[in-house]
Amino acid sequence: MDINEWWGLVERARDAVGDRADDRDPPDDPLPGALTDVLASLEPERIAAFAVTAVAVTRSAYRWPLWNAAYLIEGGCGDDGFMDFRDGLSLLGRETFTRAVADPDTLAGLPVVIRMSRGEHGWIGYESLNAPVAEAYHRLRHETASLDAAVEAALRDRIRPADPAGENWDAEDAAANRRRLPRLAALFQD
């Protein structure tokens, strides 16, 4: 699936939920259901292609600076948490995602991040983009085994990065965070 088509489908889901697209919080997060509805309007093969492209999108965010930003925002962030963070970040749309990958400190300007810094509700993450994909596929085919097989076959020859890209530093080092993520450090450390 073309990356522009992929982001267009995410934007259709975001448009469907309006103002709630950036103000998400489990358990009543409307965006996954809207994405499921958008994907269910596609042919099953296109849903599988969406899943494959989702892997490429979230892998592009597999970067140490973004992981350290997630660590600050969430008060800690392990492997699974960073997968959730990247999946949820993609649901914030192409512009926010691209800006955050290039400069994670831009996340400090998001209303949800500001609320989180004050201990209020909110979460950038989402447990798995696989859930709305599987649900949409199941609506059409009443099974997901063929989806899993198609995605696995498409990804078989792709090499997973061993380590995140970019410069790493100790996410608990307040001085390093102030130098590299000054806006987030001001919200979460100061």
C-alpha positions in Angstrom: 0.0 0.0 0.0 1.2 3.4 -0.9 2.2 5.5 2.2 -0.1 8.3 1.1 -3.0 6.0 0.9 -2.1 4.6 4.4 -2.0 8.0 6.0 -5.2 8.9 4.1 -7.0 6.0 5.8 -5.8 7.1 9.2 -7.0 10.6 8.5 -10.4 9.3 7.4 -10.7 7.6 10.8 -9.5 10.8 12.6 -12.1 12.9 10.6 -14.8 10.5 11.7 -14.2 11.1 15.4 -13.6 14.9 15.1 -12.2 16.6 18.1 -11.8 13.3 20.0 -9.0 12.2 17.6 -6.4 13.9 19.7 -8.1 13.6 23.0 -8.0 9.9 23.4 -7.9 7.8 26.6 -8.9 4.2 27.2 -11.4 2.7 27.6 -13.6 5.1 25.6 -11.1 5.9 22.9 -13.3 6.3 19.7 -10.4 6.2 17.2 -9.7 2.5 17.0 -13.4 1.8 16.3 -13.4 4.5 13.6 -10.3 3.0 12.0 -11.9 -0.5 12.1 -14.9 1.0 10.2 -12.7 2.7 7.6 -10.7 -0.5 7.1 -13.8 -2.7 6.9 -14.8 -0.7 3.8 -11.7 -2.1 1.9 -11.1 -5.4 0.2 -9.5 -8.0 2.5 -6.2 -7.7 0.5 -6.1 -4.0 1.1 -6.6 -4.5 4.8 -3.6 -6.8 4.8 -1.6 -4.2 2.8 -2.6 -1.6 5.5 -1.1 -4.0 8.2 2.1 -4.4 6.3 2.5 -0.7 5.7 1.7 -0.1 9.4 4.8 -2.1 10.3 6.9 0.1 8.1 5.5 3.3 9.5 6.0 2.3 13.1 9.5 0.9 12.4 10.4 4.4 11.0 9.8 5.7 14.6 12.1 3.1 16.1 14.6 5.7 17.3 16.3 6.3 20.6 15.4 9.9 20.9 11.7 9.2 20.5 12.0 6.3 23.0 13.6 8.6 25.5 10.8 11.1 24.9 8.3 8.3 25.5 10.2 7.4 28.7 9.8 11.0 30.0 6.2 11.3 29.0 5.1 8.0 30.4 7.3 7.9 33.5 9.1 4.8 32.0 8.9 2.9 28.8 10.0 -0.6 28.0 9.9 -2.6 24.7 6.2 -3.3 24.7 5.4 0.2 25.9 7.4 1.7 23.1 5.5 -0.4 20.6 2.3 0.9 22.0 3.6 4.4 22.0 4.6 4.2 18.3 1.3 2.7 17.3 -0.6 5.4 19.1 1.7 8.1 17.7 0.7 7.0 14.2 -2.9 7.5 15.1 -2.1 11.2 15.8 -1.7 11.6 12.1 1.0 12.1 9.6 2.0 15.6 10.5 2.3 15.0 14.2 4.0 11.6 13.6 6.6 13.0 11.2 7.4 16.0 13.4 7.8 13.7 16.4 10.1 11.3 14.6 12.3 14.2 13.4 12.2 16.1 16.7 10.6 14.2 19.7 10.7 17.4 21.7 7.8 18.7 19.6 5.5 16.3 21.5 5.7 18.8 24.4 3.2 21.0 22.5 0.5 18.4 22.3 -2.4 19.1 24.7 -2.5 15.4 25.7 1.2 15.6 26.7 0.6 18.8 28.7 -2.3 17.1 30.5 -0.1 14.1 31.2 2.6 16.3 32.7 0.0 17.6 35.2 -1.0 14.1 36.2 -4.3 14.4 34.3 -5.8 11.7 32.1 -4.5 10.9 28.6 -2.2 8.6 26.7 -0.5 8.8 23.4 -0.1 5.0 23.0 -2.5 2.4 21.7 -2.1 -1.3 22.5 -1.8 -2.5 19.0 -2.8 -1.4 15.5 -3.3 -5.1 14.9 -6.6 -5.0 16.7 -8.6 -2.7 14.4 -7.0 -4.4 11.4 -8.0 -7.9 12.6 -11.5 -6.7 13.5 -12.0 -5.2 10.1 -10.7 -8.2 8.3 -12.9 -10.5 10.5 -16.0 -8.5 9.6 -15.4 -9.4 5.9 -13.9 -12.9 6.1 -15.1 -14.2 9.5 -11.6 -15.3 10.2 -8.1 -13.8 10.5 -5.8 -16.7 9.8 -5.5 -15.7 6.1 -4.7 -12.1 7.3 -1.9 -13.3 9.5 -0.5 -15.5 6.8 -0.6 -12.7 4.2 1.1 -10.2 6.6 3.7 -12.8 7.6 4.5 -13.6 4.0 4.8 -9.9 3.1 7.2 -9.3 6.0 9.2 -12.5 5.8 12.2 -10.9 3.8 12.2 -7.6 5.7 15.0 -7.2 8.1 14.1 -5.9 11.5 16.4 -3.4 13.0 18.4 -4.9 15.9 18.6 -1.6 17.8 16.8 1.8 17.5 18.4 4.4 15.3 19.8 7.7 16.5 21.8 8.7 19.5 20.9 7.1 22.8 21.4 8.5 26.3 20.3 7.5 29.8 16.6 8.5 29.9 16.9 9.0 33.7 19.8 11.5 33.3 18.0 14.8 33.9 20.8 16.9 32.6 21.0 14.9 29.3 17.2 15.2 28.9 17.4 19.0 29.4 20.0 19.2 26.7 18.3 16.9 24.2 14.6 17.3 25.0 14.4 20.7 26.8 10.6 21.2 26.4 9.7 17.8 27.6 12.2 18.0 30.4 10.6 21.2 31.5 7.2 19.6 31.6 8.1 16.3 33.3 11.3 17.0 35.3 11.1 20.6 36.5 
